[in-house]
Amino acid sequence: LMALGEPLPKQVFGHPWLLQGGGKMSKSKGNVIYADDLIDFFGVDAVRYFVLHEMPFENDGVITWDLMVERMNSDLANTLGNLVNRTISMSNKYFGGQVVNRKVGVDEGAEDVDADLFRTAADTYNRVVKKMDELRVADAITEIFVLFKRCNKYIDETMPWVLAKDEAKKDRLATVLYNLLNGILVGTSLLEPYMPDTAAKISAQIKTGLVDFEVLEECAKNQDIDKVSTLYPADNRVTETPEILFARQDLKEVLEKAEAMFAARKSAVTEEEEEEKEEEEDEEKVWFYGEEEIAVDDFRTALAVLTATEFREEENGDKEELGMTIYLNDENYPTVHIGLYRRDGDYCMAVVDGEPTALVARSKVVDLVEAVNAIVLN
C-alpha cells in the first residue's frame, strides 16, 4: 500500500478460529468441513448466518452438526421462516392477499402491544449499528432477530385467528397483519447485508422493496414512530404462494449424511496417499522410461541398465507393462520402441517397432537384451 501511495488501514480485524467440536480441523483427523459441504447440507444463507452468528468477537467459534441443525430449525426455520410464512398465509386466508392498514388499535385499557412493536422496530437500527461499530457481528445479527421474535410474540398477543371469528374486529385484524408485515420489512431490510438471498426472497413474497438504511437511521434518530410503523406500502398485496425459506432438518439424517461424506473423503485421501507413496518410491530409482532420446553409442549402456533395473509395472489394457521406450536420434537407425510385457505369469514379450519378436522366461532377460541387440544393431 505504501508503494502505491495508498493510505494504510487504521484498523485491522482478524477473526478467531472456527473449531470443529472444540478442536481444530485436520485432514489427518478426517474432520475438515468445507464451506461447500455446509452449503450442500443447509444452503448458502444458512451457512452465512451460522458462521457470522457463532463466531463471537473475542473467542473462537465452534461448529458442530448438532448446533447447525439447532440453529437451522430454531432461528431460521422457526423464528424467521415460520413468521414470514404464517403472516403471508393469514393475509391470503382472511383478506385474499390484500394488505390494508386500518390503524385500529387495541381496546381501551389494554396494553398497547402495537406501540411496543413499533418502538422495537425503531430502536433495532441503532442497536445493530452500535454492535457493528464494535465489530460484534454476531451480536448485531442477534439484535435483528430480537425484532423477528418480537413479531412472533405480537402474533401470540393479538391472536389473529381469534379476531377473524368476529366480523366487528375485521379492521383490527387487518391492522395486526399490516403491523406484522411492516415489522418483517424493517427486520429484512437490516438483515440484507448478512443474508442477501433470504432478504431478496422475503422481499419478493411481501411484494415490496427493502427500506434504505438512511430512512431507518432517520426513524431511529428521531424516534419517529409514525413513520417507522407505516414503511410497508398501503393497499399492497402479498404473494399467493408463500415459499418456505428454510426447511427443518432431521439431526439423525444429517449425521448419517455427514458420516458417509467423511468416510468417502477418508477413503479418497487414503488412495491418494498410496499413489503419492508409490510415486515417491519410483522417483528413488533410475528409469529409462517414456520418451527418452539417447545417442546410438549409449544404446548398449541403456540396455545394460534395463537388465539391472526392477521393471515398473503399469496396467496397459490386458497386459502389464514392465519396460520402456527408447528413441534413437541417429538417422542411420530407425526409431526403436522396446517394451517388455508380462503375460501368463513369469513370461515377458519383447516388442520392437510395435511387433512382438520373442517370448522368453523372465529369468532370461539378458538373453532378451541380446536378441534386441541383434535385431537393432546388426
N, C-alpha and C positions, 0 to 999 in steps of 0.2 A: 504493500500500500504506500509506503514511504517513497519507493522508487517511482511509483506512478503519480506521486504528488497528491494522493488521496488522504483525507483525514483518518486518523486512527480511531477505532471504536472506543467509546468512553466506558463501555461495559460489555463484558463477555459472559454469557451464561452457558455453563457446561452442565448438562443434565446428568443425574446419577445413573447407576446401573439398573437394568431391568433383570431381575433374578427369576430363575425357574424354580419354584417351590422352595425358596430360601437359599438356593445355591446358584453359582454361576453356570451358565450354559456351556456345554463342552461337546465337541464332536465325538471324543473318545467315550463320553458317558452316554452318548446317543440321545441327549435330551434337548437338542437345539430346536427351537421353534422359530421358524421364519415368518416374516410378515405375510407372505403369500399363503402359507399354511392357514394362518388365522383368518385371512380373507375368505379362503375356500370354506371354512367352517362357519363363519359368522357374518361376513360381509365387510365392506370397506369402512363404513361409518361406525359400525360396532367396534372395530379394531381401533379406529381413531379415538373413540370415546374411552375405551378401556385404557389404552396406553396413556392418554393425557390425564385421565382421572386417577389412575393407580400409581402415578409417579409423583409423589409429593416433592416439594422444592428441596427440602433438606436431606431426604433419605432415599435409599434405594427403593424401587418399586418391585413388587412380587407378582409374578404371573403364574397362575395355575389354571388347569382346565375347569376345576370346580368354581373358582372365582369368576372366570369368564362367563360360565353358564349362569351363575348367580346374577351378575351384572346385566347380562343379556335379558334374563327373564324379569328381574325386579325393576331395574331402572329403565331399560329401553322398551321391552315388550309391554310392561305393565304401566309404569308411571307415564311414559310419553306415548307409546303406541296405542295403548288402550284408551287414553284420554282423547286423542285425536279421533280414533275410530268411533267411540261412543258419542262424542259430540256431533260428528257429521251424521251418524246414523239416526240420532234423535231429531236432528234438524230435518232430515228427509222423512222420518216417520210422522212427525207432528205438523210440519209445515211444507212438505213437498220440496224441501231443499232451500226454500226462501228464508233469508235471514233479515229480520227487521228489528230495530231497536225501539221498543215501545217506551223505554225509560220508566217502567213501572217498578217502584222499589218494594221493599219488604213491608209487611203490615206494621202499623204504628205500634211502637213499644217493643218491637222485636230487635234483636241485634242486627246492626247494619253490615251484613256479610258482603254486600256489594262494595261498600266503601273500603273495607279491609282488602278485598281483592284488588281494587284499583290502586291502593297505596303500595301493595306488594309489587304490582306491575310497574309503578313509577319508580320505586326505590331500587329495583333489580339492576338497572343500568349502572347506577353509582357503585353498587356493591361489586359488580363484575369488573368495572374499570379499576377500582381500588385494588382488587386481588391481582389483576394483570399488571398494574404498576409495581407490585411487589414480586412479580414473576411467579405467582402462585396460580398456575394454570388449572390445576386440579380443583382448587377452591373456587375459582371463577366459574367452572362448569357446574360445580355443586350449587352455586347461587342461582344459576339459570333453572336448575331442576327444582329448587325451592319454589319457584313460580309455578312450574308444572304441578308440583304436589299441592300447592295452594288451589289450583284449578280443580284438581281431583277432590279436594276437601269441599270446595264450593258445590260440587255436584252432590256430595253427601248432605250438605247443609240445606240446599234448596230442593232436592228430590224432584227433579223434573217429571218423573213418571207419575208422581202423585199430583202435581199441578195439572198434568194432562187429563186427569179424570174430571176436573172441574172446569166447565166452559167459562165460568166467570174469571178464572185465573189464566186464561189463554194469553193475555197480554203480558202477564208476569212470566209465563213460560217462555214467550218469545224473547223477553229481556234477558232471562237467565242464559238462554242459548247464545244470544248475541254476546253477552259478557264473557262467556266461555271462549268463543271464537276469537274475541278481542284479546283475551289473555294468552291464548295459544299463539296468536300472531306476534305479540310482543316477545314471548319466550323464543319463538322460532327465529325471529329476526336477530336476537342476541346469540342464538345457537349456531347460526350460519357459518361463522369463521371456523368453528370447531368440527361441525358435521355438515358440510355443504350439500352433500347428496340428499340427506334427510330433510334439510331445510327446503330444498327445491321440491321434494315430493309433497311435503306438507303444504307449501305454497300452492302447488298445483291442485291439491284436494280442497283447500278452502277458497280457491279461485281468487287470489289477490296477491300482489307483490309484497315483498318484505318491506319493513319500515326502515328508513335511513337512520343511521346512528345519530346524526345531527338532531333529528326530531326527538329521539329517545333521550338524548342528552338535555335538550331544552325542557322536556317534560319533567325530567328528574331534577334539574336545576331549579325550576320554578315550582316544583310540586304541583304541576298543572293536572289535577285530577280530571277535569272536564275533557281535556284533550287526550290524555292517555287512555281514557275509558271509551273513546269514540274513534280509535285509529282504524278499526275494521270498517270498510265501506258499507254504508247503509243500503238496504234493498239489494243485497248481493245474493248469490246462490252458491251453494257448495256442490261438490261432485255427487252424482247419483250413485257412484260405485266406489266407496272408500277402499283404499288399498291397505293391507296390513303392512305396517312399517317394519316390524321386527317379529319374526316367528319365535315362539317359545321353543327352547331347546331341552331335549331329554339328556340328562347328565350321563346315564348309562350308555346311550348310543354314542355320545360324543367321546367318552372314554374308550369305547371299543374301536371307534374310527381312528382315534389318536394312536392307540396301541398298534393297530395294523399299519399305520403310516410309519411309526418309528421302527417297527420290525422290518418293513420293506427297505427303509433307508439304511438300517444297520447292515442288512444283507448286501445292499449295493456297495456300501463302504468296505465291507469285508472283501468282496470280489475285486474292488479297485485296489485295495492294499495288496492282494495276492498278485495282481497284474504288475503293480509297481515293483514288488519284490522280485518277480521273475525278470523284469526289465533290468533291474539293478544287477542281478546275477549274470545276465547276459553281457552287460557292459563290462564286467570284470574279465571277460575272455576276449581273445583276438579272433574276430570273424572276418573272413573274406566272403562277404555275403551282400547280395544286392548288386547294384550297377557299379562295380569297381573296375576301373580301367588301369591295366598294367602293361608293361612292355613285354615283348616276346622273351627277352633274356631272363625276365623274372618269372616266367611261367612255371619252370621246373620248381622254383622255390615256392611258388604258390601251391603247387600240387603237394609238395612235401609238407607244407603247413596243413593242408587239407587232410592228410593221412594222420597227423598227430592231434588234430583237434576233435573234441567231442562235438558231434554234429548237432546243430539246432533242429528241433522238431516243431513243425508247424502244420496245421491242417491245410490241405490243398485238395479239395474235392474228396475223392475216395482214397487218396494216398496221403502219407505223411512225408513232408519234405525234410530231408536231412542235410542238404548240401548248399551249393552256392551257384552264382552265375558269374562268369569271368568274361570280360570283353578284351579282345586283343586289339591293340591300336597300330599294329603293323600291317601295311597294305598288302604284304605278301601272304597273309593268313586271313582266312575268313573269321568273322566274329563267332566265337565258340561259347555255347551255353552248356554248362556242365551242371547237372543236378543229380542228386542221389535220392532215391525214393525207397522207402521201406514198404514191402508187401509180404504178406504171408510170413509174419514173424520176423526171423533174422535175416531176410534176404534184402539185397539192395539192387537197384537198377541204375545204370549209368545212362544219361541222355545227352547226346551230342547233337547240336542243332535241332533239338526237338525230337530226335528219333532214338528209340532205345537201341543200345549196341551190345549190352552184356547183362547177364544175370549171374551174380556171384554171391557167395556167402559173405556176411558182414565181417567175419573174421579174416577175410582175404581182401581187405580194402586196398592193400598195397598192389595186389595183382590188378585191381581195377584201375589204379592210377597208371600202371604200366600200359594197360590196354588203351587208356586215353592218350598217353604219350605217343603210342604207336600210330594212333589214328590222326592225331593233330600235328605232331612234329616231324613225322617221317614223310 
